[in-house]
Amino acid sequence: MSNPVYLALDLPQLEAAKALAQKVKAHVGGVKLGLEFFCAHGAHGVHEIAHVGLPVFLDLKLHDIPNTVAGAMQAIHVLEPTIVTVHASGGRAMMEDAKAAAGEHCKVVGVTMLTSLDDRDLERTGVKGKAHDQVLRLAELAEASGLDGIVCSGQEIAAVHKQWRDGFFVVPGLRPAGSSVGDQKRVVTPRQARDDGAGVLVIGRPISRAEDPVAAARAIEATL
């Protein structure tokens, strides 16, 4: 992948989202469309963004019984996503069925722990131990389930890459040096995540909310 940066394009207005994608397309490798975008604009919105000509990553974080997740994967074939997310905590059967139902050219990756969570948050959900250890456990399960890779924070990527050498790793919650971390808790810079083995770098607000999104995207691209 020549440019690993995927712009998180979760804007409420479709035309504004499409305009932003068009504006920065020369400096990113794809666009990530999450729940906010999908709930607001649906399949029509995905098709509109696809017209920009960039690969589309559908970050839907599917998590349900295996049959339902498989049905959802089949339903989005028509959208031709490059990457789709499911929650690794949904278990092996769910992940196996998700991968089996995915399109031929679609990578299915398991979300391990959201980057907005830390050790204390994990404990409050009833899971003992460190976030780092939970990510490694779920990565192992995702690999055994036949997924292409996982989503994890930049703080775990080096350890996961060592454990799963040929996995495909997506790292969100990235922040360029000196920028605000916002609601993220486990962050690293795009350069560090790339060096540690990330295949896709998901970056949203540092580009989408920048005064000059093109300059911001170009500056991040230059660090890679």
SULGI-V190756 format. One record per backbone hydrogen bond with DSSP energy under -0.5 kcal/mol. NH is the residue of the N-H (numbers start at 1). CO is the residue of the C=O. E is the energy in kcal/mol with one decimal. If there is no record, write none. Layout:
nh={NH	NH}
co={CO	CO}
e={E	E}
//
This chain:
nh={6	7	7	8	9	9	10	11	14	17	18	19	20	21	22	23	24	25	27	28	29	30	31	32	33	33	34	35	38	39	40	41	42	45	46	47	48	49	50	51	52	53	55	57	57	58	58	59	59	60	62	69	70	71	72	73	74	75	76	77	79	80	80	81	82	83	84	85	86	87	88	88	89	90	91	95	96	97	98	99	100	101	102	102	106	107	107	109	109	110	111	111	112	117	122	123	124	125	125	126	127	128	134	135	136	137	138	139	140	141	142	143	144	145	146	147	148	149	150	151	152	154	156	157	160	161	162	163	164	167	168	169	170	171	172	174	175	179	184	185	186	187	193	194	195	196	197	198	199	200	201	202	202	203	203	207	208	209	210	213	216	217	218	219	220	221	222	223	223	224}
co={201	5	30	203	7	32	8	9	12	13	14	15	16	17	18	19	20	21	24	25	5	5	55	7	31	57	32	59	34	35	36	37	38	41	42	43	44	45	46	47	49	50	29	31	55	56	83	33	57	58	85	65	66	67	68	69	70	71	72	74	76	76	77	76	56	56	107	58	109	62	86	111	111	87	88	91	92	93	94	95	96	97	98	99	103	82	105	84	107	149	86	109	151	114	118	119	120	121	122	123	122	126	130	131	132	133	134	135	136	137	138	139	140	141	143	142	108	108	168	110	170	186	153	153	156	157	158	159	160	164	148	167	150	200	170	202	188	176	181	115	115	185	189	190	191	192	194	193	169	169	4	171	200	6	201	204	204	205	207	210	212	213	214	215	216	217	218	219	220	221}
e={-2.9	-0.5	-2.4	-2.1	-0.9	-2.6	-0.9	-1.0	-0.5	-2.2	-2.8	-2.3	-2.2	-2.4	-2.3	-2.1	-2.1	-0.9	-2.8	-0.7	-3.4	-1.0	-2.5	-3.2	-0.5	-3.1	-0.6	-0.5	-2.8	-3.0	-1.5	-2.7	-2.2	-1.9	-1.7	-2.5	-2.2	-2.3	-2.4	-1.2	-1.8	-1.6	-0.6	-2.9	-0.5	-0.6	-2.7	-2.4	-0.9	-1.4	-2.0	-2.2	-2.5	-2.0	-2.2	-2.4	-2.2	-1.9	-1.2	-1.2	-1.3	-0.5	-1.9	-0.5	-3.2	-1.0	-2.3	-1.4	-2.1	-2.8	-0.6	-2.1	-0.6	-2.0	-1.7	-2.1	-2.9	-2.3	-2.2	-2.4	-2.3	-1.7	-0.8	-0.7	-1.6	-2.8	-0.5	-2.3	-0.5	-2.2	-3.4	-0.5	-2.0	-1.8	-2.2	-2.2	-1.8	-0.8	-1.0	-1.8	-1.8	-0.6	-1.9	-2.5	-1.8	-2.2	-2.5	-2.3	-2.1	-1.9	-2.5	-2.3	-2.2	-1.5	-1.4	-2.1	-2.1	-1.0	-1.0	-2.6	-2.0	-0.5	-1.4	-0.9	-2.4	-2.7	-1.7	-1.6	-2.7	-1.5	-1.7	-0.6	-2.6	-2.7	-0.5	-1.0	-2.1	-2.2	-2.0	-2.5	-1.4	-0.6	-2.2	-2.3	-2.5	-1.9	-1.2	-2.3	-2.7	-2.0	-2.8	-2.5	-0.6	-2.3	-0.6	-2.1	-3.0	-2.0	-1.2	-0.5	-2.3	-2.7	-2.6	-2.3	-2.0	-2.5	-2.0	-0.8	-1.0	-1.3}
//
